[in-house]
Amino acid sequence: MLVIPGPTGAITSFTTRVEREREKREGLLKSEEERKKMEDFNKQWRAQSLLTKQTQQTIKEERERMKEQFMKEQEEK
């Protein structure tokens, strides 16, 4: 309800059903956009997390290979 003061007193204006529905649709649209943004963020985060995990695993495997190679070289001496 909107109250507009004036010289003849307060004029009251109620929002119509169409306006309420439009506001509701706008709210739902905004919520949907926020949900999509969050989904996109989560996808990117999961991809980055997976990449980090794979990189760490690769580094660990490389470290193990280097260690084994070093041990073999030490045994040969």
PDB file of N, CA, C and O in Angstrom:
ATOM      1  N   MET A   1       0.848  -1.178   0.000  1.00  0.00           N
ATOM      2  CA  MET A   1       0.000   0.000   0.000  1.00  0.00           C
ATOM      3  C   MET A   1       0.888   1.232   0.000  1.00  0.00           C
ATOM      4  O   MET A   1       1.874   1.301   0.734  1.00  0.00           O
ATOM      5  N   LEU A   2       0.535   2.189  -0.816  1.00  0.00           N
ATOM      6  CA  LEU A   2       1.304   3.418  -0.959  1.00  0.00           C
ATOM      7  C   LEU A   2       0.433   4.589  -0.523  1.00  0.00           C
ATOM      8  O   LEU A   2      -0.677   4.761  -1.026  1.00  0.00           O
ATOM      9  N   VAL A   3       0.931   5.390   0.407  1.00  0.00           N
ATOM     10  CA  VAL A   3       0.171   6.543   0.895  1.00  0.00           C
ATOM     11  C   VAL A   3       0.835   7.804   0.359  1.00  0.00           C
ATOM     12  O   VAL A   3       2.024   8.036   0.579  1.00  0.00           O
ATOM     13  N   ILE A   4       0.056   8.608  -0.342  1.00  0.00           N
ATOM     14  CA  ILE A   4       0.573   9.858  -0.910  1.00  0.00           C
ATOM     15  C   ILE A   4      -0.117  11.014  -0.199  1.00  0.00           C
ATOM     16  O   ILE A   4      -1.323  11.206  -0.353  1.00  0.00           O
ATOM     17  N   PRO A   5       0.637  11.785   0.576  1.00  0.00           N
ATOM     18  CA  PRO A   5       0.004  12.924   1.256  1.00  0.00           C
ATOM     19  C   PRO A   5      -0.340  14.024   0.245  1.00  0.00           C
ATOM     20  O   PRO A   5       0.382  14.235  -0.730  1.00  0.00           O
ATOM     21  N   GLY A   6      -1.413  14.695   0.486  1.00  0.00           N
ATOM     22  CA  GLY A   6      -1.810  15.773  -0.409  1.00  0.00           C
ATOM     23  C   GLY A   6      -2.686  16.771   0.317  1.00  0.00           C
ATOM     24  O   GLY A   6      -3.007  16.580   1.490  1.00  0.00           O
ATOM     25  N   PRO A   7      -3.077  17.832  -0.366  1.00  0.00           N
ATOM     26  CA  PRO A   7      -3.879  18.862   0.282  1.00  0.00           C
ATOM     27  C   PRO A   7      -5.258  18.362   0.708  1.00  0.00           C
ATOM     28  O   PRO A   7      -5.837  18.897   1.654  1.00  0.00           O
ATOM     29  N   THR A   8      -5.790  17.354   0.033  1.00  0.00           N
ATOM     30  CA  THR A   8      -7.122  16.856   0.381  1.00  0.00           C
ATOM     31  C   THR A   8      -7.051  15.695   1.362  1.00  0.00           C
ATOM     32  O   THR A   8      -8.075  15.088   1.675  1.00  0.00           O
ATOM     33  N   GLY A   9      -5.868  15.381   1.846  1.00  0.00           N
ATOM     34  CA  GLY A   9      -5.711  14.251   2.765  1.00  0.00           C
ATOM     35  C   GLY A   9      -4.804  13.205   2.142  1.00  0.00           C
ATOM     36  O   GLY A   9      -4.101  13.481   1.169  1.00  0.00           O
ATOM     37  N   ALA A  10      -4.821  12.056   2.681  1.00  0.00           N
ATOM     38  CA  ALA A  10      -3.971  10.978   2.181  1.00  0.00           C
ATOM     39  C   ALA A  10      -4.705  10.211   1.089  1.00  0.00           C
ATOM     40  O   ALA A  10      -5.847   9.789   1.265  1.00  0.00           O
ATOM     41  N   ILE A  11      -4.025  10.038  -0.045  1.00  0.00           N
ATOM     42  CA  ILE A  11      -4.566   9.238  -1.144  1.00  0.00           C
ATOM     43  C   ILE A  11      -3.879   7.872  -1.054  1.00  0.00           C
ATOM     44  O   ILE A  11      -2.651   7.789  -1.016  1.00  0.00           O
ATOM     45  N   THR A  12      -4.657   6.834  -1.019  1.00  0.00           N
ATOM     46  CA  THR A  12      -4.108   5.494  -0.855  1.00  0.00           C
ATOM     47  C   THR A  12      -4.173   4.747  -2.180  1.00  0.00           C
ATOM     48  O   THR A  12      -5.188   4.782  -2.875  1.00  0.00           O
ATOM     49  N   SER A  13      -3.074   4.069  -2.523  1.00  0.00           N
ATOM     50  CA  SER A  13      -3.024   3.303  -3.761  1.00  0.00           C
ATOM     51  C   SER A  13      -2.579   1.876  -3.444  1.00  0.00           C
ATOM     52  O   SER A  13      -1.537   1.670  -2.822  1.00  0.00           O
ATOM     53  N   PHE A  14      -3.353   0.917  -3.864  1.00  0.00           N
ATOM     54  CA  PHE A  14      -3.008  -0.490  -3.658  1.00  0.00           C
ATOM     55  C   PHE A  14      -2.370  -1.035  -4.925  1.00  0.00           C
ATOM     56  O   PHE A  14      -2.742  -0.648  -6.033  1.00  0.00           O
ATOM     57  N   THR A  15      -1.400  -1.943  -4.754  1.00  0.00           N
ATOM     58  CA  THR A  15      -0.812  -2.567  -5.941  1.00  0.00           C
ATOM     59  C   THR A  15      -1.825  -3.545  -6.514  1.00  0.00           C
ATOM     60  O   THR A  15      -2.534  -4.235  -5.781  1.00  0.00           O
ATOM     61  N   THR A  16      -1.875  -3.587  -7.811  1.00  0.00           N
ATOM     62  CA  THR A  16      -2.829  -4.472  -8.474  1.00  0.00           C
ATOM     63  C   THR A  16      -2.269  -5.887  -8.517  1.00  0.00           C
ATOM     64  O   THR A  16      -1.089  -6.118  -8.252  1.00  0.00           O
ATOM     65  N   ARG A  17      -3.127  -6.805  -8.851  1.00  0.00           N
ATOM     66  CA  ARG A  17      -2.729  -8.209  -8.952  1.00  0.00           C
ATOM     67  C   ARG A  17      -1.634  -8.369 -10.005  1.00  0.00           C
ATOM     68  O   ARG A  17      -0.689  -9.132  -9.805  1.00  0.00           O
ATOM     69  N   VAL A  18      -1.755  -7.656 -11.121  1.00  0.00           N
ATOM     70  CA  VAL A  18      -0.763  -7.724 -12.197  1.00  0.00           C
ATOM     71  C   VAL A  18       0.595  -7.242 -11.696  1.00  0.00           C
ATOM     72  O   VAL A  18       1.622  -7.851 -11.997  1.00  0.00           O
ATOM     73  N   GLU A  19       0.602  -6.153 -10.935  1.00  0.00           N
ATOM     74  CA  GLU A  19       1.868  -5.633 -10.402  1.00  0.00           C
ATOM     75  C   GLU A  19       2.500  -6.629  -9.437  1.00  0.00           C
ATOM     76  O   GLU A  19       3.712  -6.844  -9.460  1.00  0.00           O
ATOM     77  N   ARG A  20       1.669  -7.236  -8.587  1.00  0.00           N
ATOM     78  CA  ARG A  20       2.195  -8.231  -7.633  1.00  0.00           C
ATOM     79  C   ARG A  20       2.788  -9.427  -8.369  1.00  0.00           C
ATOM     80  O   ARG A  20       3.853  -9.926  -8.007  1.00  0.00           O
ATOM     81  N   GLU A  21       2.083  -9.882  -9.414  1.00  0.00           N
ATOM     82  CA  GLU A  21       2.589 -11.012 -10.199  1.00  0.00           C
ATOM     83  C   GLU A  21       3.893 -10.648 -10.902  1.00  0.00           C
ATOM     84  O   GLU A  21       4.816 -11.460 -10.964  1.00  0.00           O
ATOM     85  N   ARG A  22       3.970  -9.424 -11.434  1.00  0.00           N
ATOM     86  CA  ARG A  22       5.197  -8.973 -12.103  1.00  0.00           C
ATOM     87  C   ARG A  22       6.362  -8.944 -11.107  1.00  0.00           C
ATOM     88  O   ARG A  22       7.464  -9.396 -11.416  1.00  0.00           O
ATOM     89  N   GLU A  23       6.105  -8.409  -9.913  1.00  0.00           N
ATOM     90  CA  GLU A  23       7.147  -8.365  -8.879  1.00  0.00           C
ATOM     91  C   GLU A  23       7.578  -9.775  -8.483  1.00  0.00           C
ATOM     92  O   GLU A  23       8.760 -10.035  -8.258  1.00  0.00           O
ATOM     93  N   LYS A  24       6.609 -10.675  -8.401  1.00  0.00           N
ATOM     94  CA  LYS A  24       6.911 -12.065  -8.049  1.00  0.00           C
ATOM     95  C   LYS A  24       7.776 -12.704  -9.134  1.00  0.00           C
ATOM     96  O   LYS A  24       8.755 -13.386  -8.830  1.00  0.00           O
ATOM     97  N   ARG A  25       7.410 -12.478 -10.414  1.00  0.00           N
ATOM     98  CA  ARG A  25       8.199 -13.018 -11.531  1.00  0.00           C
ATOM     99  C   ARG A  25       9.611 -12.462 -11.512  1.00  0.00           C
ATOM    100  O   ARG A  25      10.577 -13.197 -11.723  1.00  0.00           O
ATOM    101  N   GLU A  26       9.735 -11.155 -11.259  1.00  0.00           N
ATOM    102  CA  GLU A  26      11.061 -10.535 -11.194  1.00  0.00           C
ATOM    103  C   GLU A  26      11.891 -11.154 -10.075  1.00  0.00           C
ATOM    104  O   GLU A  26      13.082 -11.411 -10.245  1.00  0.00           O
ATOM    105  N   GLY A  27      11.258 -11.388  -8.938  1.00  0.00           N
ATOM    106  CA  GLY A  27      11.952 -12.024  -7.815  1.00  0.00           C
ATOM    107  C   GLY A  27      12.401 -13.433  -8.164  1.00  0.00           C
ATOM    108  O   GLY A  27      13.521 -13.831  -7.847  1.00  0.00           O
ATOM    109  N   LEU A  28      11.518 -14.191  -8.822  1.00  0.00           N
ATOM    110  CA  LEU A  28      11.865 -15.557  -9.218  1.00  0.00           C
ATOM    111  C   LEU A  28      12.990 -15.558 -10.247  1.00  0.00           C
ATOM    112  O   LEU A  28      13.887 -16.400 -10.194  1.00  0.00           O
ATOM    113  N   LEU A  29      12.939 -14.609 -11.187  1.00  0.00           N
ATOM    114  CA  LEU A  29      13.984 -14.504 -12.207  1.00  0.00           C
ATOM    115  C   LEU A  29      15.329 -14.197 -11.559  1.00  0.00           C
ATOM    116  O   LEU A  29      16.354 -14.783 -11.910  1.00  0.00           O
ATOM    117  N   LYS A  30      15.305 -13.272 -10.610  1.00  0.00           N
ATOM    118  CA  LYS A  30      16.535 -12.903  -9.908  1.00  0.00           C
ATOM    119  C   LYS A  30      17.084 -14.103  -9.142  1.00  0.00           C
ATOM    120  O   LYS A  30      18.289 -14.351  -9.152  1.00  0.00           O
ATOM    121  N   SER A  31      16.207 -14.841  -8.484  1.00  0.00           N
ATOM    122  CA  SER A  31      16.624 -16.038  -7.745  1.00  0.00           C
ATOM    123  C   SER A  31      17.228 -17.069  -8.689  1.00  0.00           C
ATOM    124  O   SER A  31      18.233 -17.702  -8.364  1.00  0.00           O
ATOM    125  N   GLU A  32      16.615 -17.237  -9.853  1.00  0.00           N
ATOM    126  CA  GLU A  32      17.118 -18.199 -10.843  1.00  0.00           C
ATOM    127  C   GLU A  32      18.500 -17.787 -11.345  1.00  0.00           C
ATOM    128  O   GLU A  32      19.382 -18.632 -11.496  1.00  0.00           O
ATOM    129  N   GLU A  33      18.692 -16.487 -11.606  1.00  0.00           N
ATOM    130  CA  GLU A  33      20.001 -16.000 -12.054  1.00  0.00           C
ATOM    131  C   GLU A  33      21.061 -16.245 -10.986  1.00  0.00           C
ATOM    132  O   GLU A  33      22.174 -16.668 -11.300  1.00  0.00           O
ATOM    133  N   GLU A  34      20.723 -15.983  -9.738  1.00  0.00           N
ATOM    134  CA  GLU A  34      21.667 -16.209  -8.639  1.00  0.00           C
ATOM    135  C   GLU A  34      22.005 -17.690  -8.516  1.00  0.00           C
ATOM    136  O   GLU A  34      23.153 -18.051  -8.257  1.00  0.00           O
ATOM    137  N   ARG A  35      20.997 -18.552  -8.703  1.00  0.00           N
ATOM    138  CA  ARG A  35      21.221 -19.996  -8.628  1.00  0.00           C
ATOM    139  C   ARG A  35      22.170 -20.450  -9.739  1.00  0.00           C
ATOM    140  O   ARG A  35      23.070 -21.258  -9.509  1.00  0.00           O
ATOM    141  N   LYS A  36      21.955 -19.914 -10.960  1.00  0.00           N
ATOM    142  CA  LYS A  36      22.820 -20.274 -12.089  1.00  0.00           C
ATOM    143  C   LYS A  36      24.251 -19.799 -11.854  1.00  0.00           C
ATOM    144  O   LYS A  36      25.204 -20.526 -12.137  1.00  0.00           O
ATOM    145  N   LYS A  37      24.402 -18.586 -11.338  1.00  0.00           N
ATOM    146  CA  LYS A  37      25.742 -18.070 -11.049  1.00  0.00           C
ATOM    147  C   LYS A  37      26.441 -18.959 -10.026  1.00  0.00           C
ATOM    148  O   LYS A  37      27.627 -19.260 -10.159  1.00  0.00           O
ATOM    149  N   MET A  38      25.693 -19.375  -9.005  1.00  0.00           N
ATOM    150  CA  MET A  38      26.269 -20.234  -7.974  1.00  0.00           C
ATOM    151  C   MET A  38      26.641 -21.591  -8.559  1.00  0.00           C
ATOM    152  O   MET A  38      27.684 -22.151  -8.220  1.00  0.00           O
ATOM    153  N   GLU A  39      25.796 -22.118  -9.434  1.00  0.00           N
ATOM    154  CA  GLU A  39      26.084 -23.389 -10.093  1.00  0.00           C
ATOM    155  C   GLU A  39      27.364 -23.286 -10.909  1.00  0.00           C
ATOM    156  O   GLU A  39      28.228 -24.160 -10.834  1.00  0.00           O
ATOM    157  N   ASP A  40      27.485 -22.205 -11.696  1.00  0.00           N
ATOM    158  CA  ASP A  40      28.685 -21.989 -12.507  1.00  0.00           C
ATOM    159  C   ASP A  40      29.917 -21.885 -11.625  1.00  0.00           C
ATOM    160  O   ASP A  40      30.961 -22.460 -11.933  1.00  0.00           O
ATOM    161  N   PHE A  41      29.793 -21.153 -10.532  1.00  0.00           N
ATOM    162  CA  PHE A  41      30.917 -21.009  -9.605  1.00  0.00           C
ATOM    163  C   PHE A  41      31.319 -22.375  -9.055  1.00  0.00           C
ATOM    164  O   PHE A  41      32.505 -22.701  -8.990  1.00  0.00           O
ATOM    165  N   ASN A  42      30.319 -23.173  -8.658  1.00  0.00           N
ATOM    166  CA  ASN A  42      30.607 -24.497  -8.105  1.00  0.00           C
ATOM    167  C   ASN A  42      31.270 -25.405  -9.133  1.00  0.00           C
ATOM    168  O   ASN A  42      32.175 -26.168  -8.794  1.00  0.00           O
ATOM    169  N   LYS A  43      30.823 -25.327 -10.399  1.00  0.00           N
ATOM    170  CA  LYS A  43      31.449 -26.130 -11.460  1.00  0.00           C
ATOM    171  C   LYS A  43      32.907 -25.732 -11.627  1.00  0.00           C
ATOM    172  O   LYS A  43      33.786 -26.590 -11.709  1.00  0.00           O
ATOM    173  N   GLN A  44      33.163 -24.427 -11.679  1.00  0.00           N
ATOM    174  CA  GLN A  44      34.538 -23.953 -11.825  1.00  0.00           C
ATOM    175  C   GLN A  44      35.383 -24.371 -10.632  1.00  0.00           C
ATOM    176  O   GLN A  44      36.535 -24.774 -10.796  1.00  0.00           O
ATOM    177  N   TRP A  45      34.822 -24.279  -9.436  1.00  0.00           N
ATOM    178  CA  TRP A  45      35.563 -24.640  -8.234  1.00  0.00           C
ATOM    179  C   TRP A  45      35.906 -26.123  -8.242  1.00  0.00           C
ATOM    180  O   TRP A  45      37.027 -26.510  -7.911  1.00  0.00           O
ATOM    181  N   ARG A  46      34.922 -26.963  -8.627  1.00  0.00           N
ATOM    182  CA  ARG A  46      35.178 -28.409  -8.680  1.00  0.00           C
ATOM    183  C   ARG A  46      36.235 -28.735  -9.723  1.00  0.00           C
ATOM    184  O   ARG A  46      37.110 -29.564  -9.475  1.00  0.00           O
ATOM    185  N   ALA A  47      36.167 -28.093 -10.890  1.00  0.00           N
ATOM    186  CA  ALA A  47      37.160 -28.329 -11.939  1.00  0.00           C
ATOM    187  C   ALA A  47      38.544 -27.933 -11.451  1.00  0.00           C
ATOM    188  O   ALA A  47      39.513 -28.666 -11.652  1.00  0.00           O
ATOM    189  N   GLN A  48      38.638 -26.774 -10.810  1.00  0.00           N
ATOM    190  CA  GLN A  48      39.928 -26.302 -10.296  1.00  0.00           C
ATOM    191  C   GLN A  48      40.437 -27.239  -9.204  1.00  0.00           C
ATOM    192  O   GLN A  48      41.629 -27.539  -9.143  1.00  0.00           O
ATOM    193  N   SER A  49      39.543 -27.693  -8.354  1.00  0.00           N
ATOM    194  CA  SER A  49      39.912 -28.606  -7.274  1.00  0.00           C
ATOM    195  C   SER A  49      40.431 -29.926  -7.845  1.00  0.00           C
ATOM    196  O   SER A  49      41.430 -30.466  -7.369  1.00  0.00           O
ATOM    197  N   LEU A  50      39.749 -30.439  -8.865  1.00  0.00           N
ATOM    198  CA  LEU A  50      40.169 -31.682  -9.503  1.00  0.00           C
ATOM    199  C   LEU A  50      41.530 -31.508 -10.161  1.00  0.00           C
ATOM    200  O   LEU A  50      42.393 -32.379 -10.051  1.00  0.00           O
ATOM    201  N   LEU A  51      41.723 -30.386 -10.844  1.00  0.00           N
ATOM    202  CA  LEU A  51      43.006 -30.105 -11.487  1.00  0.00           C
ATOM    203  C   LEU A  51      44.120 -30.044 -10.450  1.00  0.00           C
ATOM    204  O   LEU A  51      45.201 -30.592 -10.665  1.00  0.00           O
ATOM    205  N   THR A  52      43.863 -29.388  -9.341  1.00  0.00           N
ATOM    206  CA  THR A  52      44.857 -29.290  -8.267  1.00  0.00           C
ATOM    207  C   THR A  52      45.187 -30.676  -7.730  1.00  0.00           C
ATOM    208  O   THR A  52      46.351 -31.005  -7.504  1.00  0.00           O
ATOM    209  N   LYS A  53      44.152 -31.484  -7.528  1.00  0.00           N
ATOM    210  CA  LYS A  53      44.358 -32.843  -7.008  1.00  0.00           C
ATOM    211  C   LYS A  53      45.194 -33.663  -7.990  1.00  0.00           C
ATOM    212  O   LYS A  53      46.111 -34.375  -7.579  1.00  0.00           O
ATOM    213  N   GLN A  54      44.882 -33.568  -9.292  1.00  0.00           N
ATOM    214  CA  GLN A  54      45.635 -34.305 -10.308  1.00  0.00           C
ATOM    215  C   GLN A  54      47.084 -33.833 -10.356  1.00  0.00           C
ATOM    216  O   GLN A  54      48.002 -34.643 -10.486  1.00  0.00           O
ATOM    217  N   THR A  55      47.288 -32.526 -10.253  1.00  0.00           N
ATOM    218  CA  THR A  55      48.636 -31.969 -10.272  1.00  0.00           C
ATOM    219  C   THR A  55      49.428 -32.474  -9.075  1.00  0.00           C
ATOM    220  O   THR A  55      50.585 -32.871  -9.218  1.00  0.00           O
ATOM    221  N   GLN A  56      48.822 -32.461  -7.910  1.00  0.00           N
ATOM    222  CA  GLN A  56      49.502 -32.950  -6.708  1.00  0.00           C
ATOM    223  C   GLN A  56      49.844 -34.426  -6.843  1.00  0.00           C
ATOM    224  O   GLN A  56      50.919 -34.857  -6.426  1.00  0.00           O
ATOM    225  N   GLN A  57      48.935 -35.200  -7.422  1.00  0.00           N
ATOM    226  CA  GLN A  57      49.181 -36.630  -7.621  1.00  0.00           C
ATOM    227  C   GLN A  57      50.338 -36.828  -8.592  1.00  0.00           C
ATOM    228  O   GLN A  57      51.196 -37.680  -8.360  1.00  0.00           O
ATOM    229  N   THR A  58      50.375 -36.061  -9.669  1.00  0.00           N
ATOM    230  CA  THR A  58      51.455 -36.151 -10.652  1.00  0.00           C
ATOM    231  C   THR A  58      52.790 -35.814 -10.003  1.00  0.00           C
ATOM    232  O   THR A  58      53.783 -36.505 -10.229  1.00  0.00           O
ATOM    233  N   ILE A  59      52.819 -34.770  -9.210  1.00  0.00           N
ATOM    234  CA  ILE A  59      54.052 -34.370  -8.520  1.00  0.00           C
ATOM    235  C   ILE A  59      54.501 -35.479  -7.571  1.00  0.00           C
ATOM    236  O   ILE A  59      55.689 -35.791  -7.493  1.00  0.00           O
ATOM    237  N   LYS A  60      53.565 -36.063  -6.863  1.00  0.00           N
ATOM    238  CA  LYS A  60      53.884 -37.148  -5.926  1.00  0.00           C
ATOM    239  C   LYS A  60      54.479 -38.343  -6.675  1.00  0.00           C
ATOM    240  O   LYS A  60      55.474 -38.921  -6.237  1.00  0.00           O
ATOM    241  N   GLU A  61      53.867 -38.709  -7.802  1.00  0.00           N
ATOM    242  CA  GLU A  61      54.372 -39.831  -8.599  1.00  0.00           C
ATOM    243  C   GLU A  61      55.765 -39.531  -9.143  1.00  0.00           C
ATOM    244  O   GLU A  61      56.640 -40.397  -9.126  1.00  0.00           O
ATOM    245  N   GLU A  62      55.969 -38.320  -9.618  1.00  0.00           N
ATOM    246  CA  GLU A  62      57.282 -37.920 -10.142  1.00  0.00           C
ATOM    247  C   GLU A  62      58.330 -37.976  -9.030  1.00  0.00           C
ATOM    248  O   GLU A  62      59.451 -38.432  -9.259  1.00  0.00           O
ATOM    249  N   ARG A  63      57.980 -37.525  -7.852  1.00  0.00           N
ATOM    250  CA  ARG A  63      58.892 -37.564  -6.706  1.00  0.00           C
ATOM    251  C   ARG A  63      59.276 -39.011  -6.382  1.00  0.00           C
ATOM    252  O   ARG A  63      60.440 -39.303  -6.105  1.00  0.00           O
ATOM    253  N   GLU A  64      58.288 -39.913  -6.420  1.00  0.00           N
ATOM    254  CA  GLU A  64      58.555 -41.332  -6.159  1.00  0.00           C
ATOM    255  C   GLU A  64      59.496 -41.907  -7.216  1.00  0.00           C
ATOM    256  O   GLU A  64      60.428 -42.637  -6.879  1.00  0.00           O
ATOM    257  N   ARG A  65      59.264 -41.584  -8.486  1.00  0.00           N
ATOM    258  CA  ARG A  65      60.136 -42.065  -9.567  1.00  0.00           C
ATOM    259  C   ARG A  65      61.563 -41.578  -9.371  1.00  0.00           C
ATOM    260  O   ARG A  65      62.517 -42.341  -9.516  1.00  0.00           O
ATOM    261  N   MET A  66      61.698 -40.299  -9.040  1.00  0.00           N
ATOM    262  CA  MET A  66      63.034 -39.734  -8.831  1.00  0.00           C
ATOM    263  C   MET A  66      63.725 -40.412  -7.645  1.00  0.00           C
ATOM    264  O   MET A  66      64.927 -40.676  -7.689  1.00  0.00           O
ATOM    265  N   LYS A  67      62.974 -40.688  -6.604  1.00  0.00           N
ATOM    266  CA  LYS A  67      63.526 -41.351  -5.417  1.00  0.00           C
ATOM    267  C   LYS A  67      64.014 -42.754  -5.776  1.00  0.00           C
ATOM    268  O   LYS A  67      65.113 -43.153  -5.393  1.00  0.00           O
ATOM    269  N   GLU A  68      63.178 -43.503  -6.521  1.00  0.00           N
ATOM    270  CA  GLU A  68      63.562 -44.848  -6.946  1.00  0.00           C
ATOM    271  C   GLU A  68      64.804 -44.810  -7.825  1.00  0.00           C
ATOM    272  O   GLU A  68      65.712 -45.627  -7.674  1.00  0.00           O
ATOM    273  N   GLN A  69      64.831 -43.850  -8.748  1.00  0.00           N
ATOM    274  CA  GLN A  69      65.985 -43.720  -9.640  1.00  0.00           C
ATOM    275  C   GLN A  69      67.241 -43.402  -8.827  1.00  0.00           C
ATOM    276  O   GLN A  69      68.303 -43.965  -9.095  1.00  0.00           O
ATOM    277  N   PHE A  70      67.139 -42.532  -7.863  1.00  0.00           N
ATOM    278  CA  PHE A  70      68.276 -42.175  -7.016  1.00  0.00           C
ATOM    279  C   PHE A  70      68.767 -43.397  -6.239  1.00  0.00           C
ATOM    280  O   PHE A  70      69.970 -43.633  -6.128  1.00  0.00           O
ATOM    281  N   MET A  71      67.821 -44.166  -5.704  1.00  0.00           N
ATOM    282  CA  MET A  71      68.191 -45.365  -4.941  1.00  0.00           C
ATOM    283  C   MET A  71      68.903 -46.382  -5.836  1.00  0.00           C
ATOM    284  O   MET A  71      69.870 -47.014  -5.410  1.00  0.00           O
ATOM    285  N   LYS A  72      68.429 -46.541  -7.074  1.00  0.00           N
ATOM    286  CA  LYS A  72      69.085 -47.458  -8.015  1.00  0.00           C
ATOM    287  C   LYS A  72      70.501 -46.988  -8.304  1.00  0.00           C
ATOM    288  O   LYS A  72      71.432 -47.793  -8.332  1.00  0.00           O
ATOM    289  N   GLU A  73      70.665 -45.693  -8.518  1.00  0.00           N
ATOM    290  CA  GLU A  73      71.997 -45.140  -8.795  1.00  0.00           C
ATOM    291  C   GLU A  73      72.925 -45.355  -7.606  1.00  0.00           C
ATOM    292  O   GLU A  73      74.109 -45.641  -7.787  1.00  0.00           O
ATOM    293  N   GLN A  74      72.400 -45.222  -6.402  1.00  0.00           N
ATOM    294  CA  GLN A  74      73.213 -45.422  -5.199  1.00  0.00           C
ATOM    295  C   GLN A  74      73.634 -46.891  -5.064  1.00  0.00           C
ATOM    296  O   GLN A  74      74.749 -47.180  -4.629  1.00  0.00           O
ATOM    297  N   GLU A  75      72.746 -47.810  -5.434  1.00  0.00           N
ATOM    298  CA  GLU A  75      73.066 -49.232  -5.355  1.00  0.00           C
ATOM    299  C   GLU A  75      74.127 -49.613  -6.376  1.00  0.00           C
ATOM    300  O   GLU A  75      74.968 -50.473  -6.112  1.00  0.00           O
ATOM    301  N   GLU A  76      74.090 -48.969  -7.556  1.00  0.00           N
ATOM    302  CA  GLU A  76      75.052 -49.275  -8.614  1.00  0.00           C
ATOM    303  C   GLU A  76      76.454 -48.825  -8.239  1.00  0.00           C
ATOM    304  O   GLU A  76      77.429 -49.408  -8.712  1.00  0.00           O
ATOM    305  N   LYS A  77      76.576 -47.829  -7.420  1.00  0.00           N
ATOM    306  CA  LYS A  77      77.898 -47.316  -7.040  1.00  0.00           C
ATOM    307  C   LYS A  77      78.577 -48.213  -6.125  1.00  0.00           C
ATOM    308  O   LYS A  77      79.700 -47.933  -5.705  1.00  0.00           O
TER     309      LYS A  77
END
